[in-house]
Amino acid sequence: IRLGSGPDCQVRLEIDGIAAEHAALLVGTHRTILRAIDPRTWLNDGPTRETAIRVGDRIALGPLIFRIRRATADDLLAGWPAPPT
């Protein structure tokens, strides 16, 4: 999953300080890897190149900060269409 301000990114973050391709998430069955493309990609309190992310981690992409958390059942169901009535 590519993150950035560019049109080819799956997650578009169109604000100042976000590169066209800023970072990528490599999602596997047992872990997710954060791969920095832009040097303004930080994990917790320092810059990173490539590392596994865990629940509770903070990812900074330029001026944006995200906290990793477990999805709830409601989060997972939000993307599904409503059942027919």
N, C-alpha and C positions, 0 to 999 in steps of 0.2 A: 504494500500500500504506500504510494508516494504522497508525501505531504509538502505543500508549498503553494505559492501564489500563481503558478503557471497553469495553462489550460489543460495540460496532460496529467495533472495530479488528481488522484482519486479523492483526496481531502484537500479542498481549496481554502486557503487562508489568505484572503486578499486584503492585507494591511501592510503598512510600512514596516520594514524590518524583517519581512519574510521573503526569502529567495524564491525564485521560480520553482526550483526543486531544492527544498530545504533539508528533508530527511526522508527515511523510508522505514516502514515497519515490516519485518519479515515474520509472518505468522505461521508457526508450526503447531503440531498437535500437543507438544509438551512445553513449549516456551515461545516467547515473542522477542525478537531482536530489534533494537533501535539502531539504525545505521545513519550516522551523520553524513550529510552531503555538504552542508554549510557549517563553518566552524562556530557559528552562534547557536549550536545545538548542545544543550547541557543536560546531564542527568544528575538529579539531586543537586549537589553543590559544586560541580565542576564540569568542564567540557568532556565530551566523549566522542569516540570514533565509531565504535560498534560494541554493543553490550546487551545482555539479556535484561529485560525489564521485569519488575515484580510489583505486586500489589503494594501501594503506599509510595512508590517512586514518584518523583516530580520530574517532568520533562519540560525544559524551556526551549522554545523555538523562537529565537529573536525575543520580542517583547511578550510573547504568550507563554503562560505556564499551565500545564495540565497535570493533574494527579491521577495516577493509575488506581482503579478500583475494580472490584469484581462486579460483573453485571448481575442485576437482579432478574427474577423471572419476568417482571413487568418490562424491563429493558429489552429482554430477548423477544418478548411477544409484541413489542411496539412495531416492529417491522413487518409483522404478518398482517394480511388483510382480515378484516372483521368477518366472522362466520356469516353465511347467508341466513336471512330470516324467513 
